[in-house]
Amino acid sequence: MAANTSVLARCWRRTWALLPELNFCSAPDNRHVFEVLAVPEAPALRRIHVVTTDDAPVSVAAWLPLAAWRLSGDLVYRNLVEGHEEEEGTIALPCFGNATGIDLNLGFSAVSLPSSGTFTRLTELSLERVRFQGTCELGDMVSSPRCPCLRTLRIRRARGMARLTLNIDAPVLNILALHSCFTRNQPQPIANISVPQLIALIWMDAYDPSCVHLGSLGQLQQLSPNVIVVYGNHHSGRNREVLWLLQHFQVIHRLNIVLSYPPVGLRSFFSAIYTVKDDKGNFQYLMQDVTYLPRVTFLALYVMNEGHAFGARSCHVLRLCTVIRKLSMVLLTCRNFEAQSTCPSGCICDQPTNWKIEKLSLNCLQEVEITGLKGADHEVAFLERLFNWAGVLKKLRITFDHTVSKSKAKELCQRLSSIARPETLMEF
């Protein structure tokens, strides 16, 4: 809007370049970004937000040094088109001495890290879809000597991490999140992490204790391991990696667990469960790989059940953490729930059925939150068992899925109230 006013009068031509914030949310390239940042009399900027649909690395590399010179706040840059391995040019990331937050999504363009300089005020760094080039190690850049104030580090879908050793020594770092950066079976250590003040660790990535060395994490309160696959190819080893990570911790305040089911439409999948006979990708039940959970106070269970019954698998998780005080269950909506809301005939997702008569003791559980309830019979069956397991439950809060009508919600409220304990406060 400010840029458009420059066409009305010559005296306003550079006014928009003097604003404390710059937003280019649909720029086809970065020519205008470079022109604005290059204005010599322009003041320091609190925020630079650039979204492009197609941009060559050489173009981005041209304006980033200007942004580093002008910025005293946050930088957000997103390239919505993915680059190619053979694309020429590398984005040389400059040192942002006065930036407080950097959020870069580079569309897998090649990037080289600065080998010197201090990010004096940087508190949050997020790198997504980057392809690391050069010899500078990411750990060197984000550790305390060069990022003394860094509190949040997120790396997502990065390529080239195998060529880097992620040595992190950041005493004030509170949040570390890694998503899809490491490949499995690395021949050498790929991560050495020592963060004594870390509060939250989000590890949605490959994990092998022989390659990932976790040092001092003495203040850790929240842990989010990779997704637990309920059924799949056993040779992927993902659930075993989750177990290896969990075994590193004895006590965690909050544990976030994600259970992933296959879509209900895979009819051939069901005939293969429990009876895998070859090594050609047949599916089998994988939850038996998860045999340990730390001592947890607050369990957040995210269920991507895709229309399947989830009671037996949720019971498996609860059996491993019976001292929880609070349970939050988020039932993630199936993509095709309206078209296929029940399992096909013969589905064994609810097997074995003995979980429905199991005498599980959750004597510390006092508060439960259920989000995304749709009212399916298997959901109500699970809640009925939960009421029996949680003998001192004080509060239950239900949030229905947006597809549930008011009349259906009212019916469910009455049904759940009838099976809950009288001392349990129900909120809908």
Buried (B, 14 or more C-beta within 10 A) or exposed (E): EBBEEBEEEEEBEBEBBEBEEBBBEEBEBBEBBBEBBEBEEBEEBBBBBBBBEEBBBBBBBBBBBBBBBBBBBBBBBBBEEEBEEEBEBBBBBBBBBBBBBBBBBBBBBBBBBBEEEBBBBBBBBBBBBBBBBBEBBBBBBBBBEBBBBBBBBBBBEBBBBBEBBBBBBBBBBBBBBBBBBBEEEBEEBBBBBBBBBBBBBBBBBBBBEEBBBBEBBEEBBBBBBBBBBBBBBBEEBBBBBBBBBBEBBEEBBBBBBBBBBBEBEBEEBBEBBEEBEEEEEBBBBBBEBBEEBBBBBBBBBBBBBBBBBBBBBBBBBBBBBBEBBBBBBBBBBBEEBEEBBBBEEEBBBBEEEEBBEBEBEBEBBBBBBBBBBBBBEBBBBBBBBBBBBBEEBEEBBBBBBEEBEEEEBEEBBEBBEEEBBEEBEEEB
